[in-house]
């Protein structure tokens, strides 16, 4: 999952760099005529940076909440395990079987929580709006050359 996100992030940066290179090499003339396209390129790159930063911040925030939930869940699980084991033992089940039964139930609950947390964090890190805008900028620059 992280490897795929890093690949998308690297691809977005490569697209931004390519767009900057293509548009920079295609502009000729004095500084006054190049000011407009250069400003548009800078705004596109800044938009890409802002979008990537926003998505990374969102993913980091979700990760912190998942870690906090896991820690609190661990403490609660330890207390519930102790209570459940003693409750089953007081009903006549042997202590080792009570421990195994409670451990199996907690393992299933933990797996469900993990898969839910992973599904919540399934957002793309690729700045799709910025990539679309940079692609349009490249297309416009190519049309101006012809």
Steps between C-alpha positions, in 0.01 A plus 500: 500500500772749598714401204209573264441838662870587470492402135197727442673783686819457295293488182323824590832671565638366172197633311541839665871508413431391142235768463740762631773383261276481193336835558828674594680376189210599274482864607703746304508871485556775750407487868171684452352240265618208713365645825143369453584136417771493767256623763247234394768231530599618848135500609454146364807374686389675819154345462657155466711558811199618699288205388771245585561665838127493576470132415810404699375699800164326479665158484726584795204619706313175425808299600532680834135430580543135406805467728314667790202272445726196494672596826174567682353185355796301628450626854127432485559159346733400782237589758222330308715192447565472869132540585385260227752233596395512865131505404538189286709332769234573760243326277699178520719524186862417562727803518716419197193443277348826621820684404503346152136577437535864601822537296326370186213747540742791550708396198189510280405843634853628442501379140168674436631826647817481288311448175262782583789738571672402177184563299462847655856592397449400132540847348721572204810709558527592135390862455248431224380860460856630471601227255198585285589872511867438416397274211275777372788750537728275295232461233447878485874562477532250215208664317669840532816360341318374192 
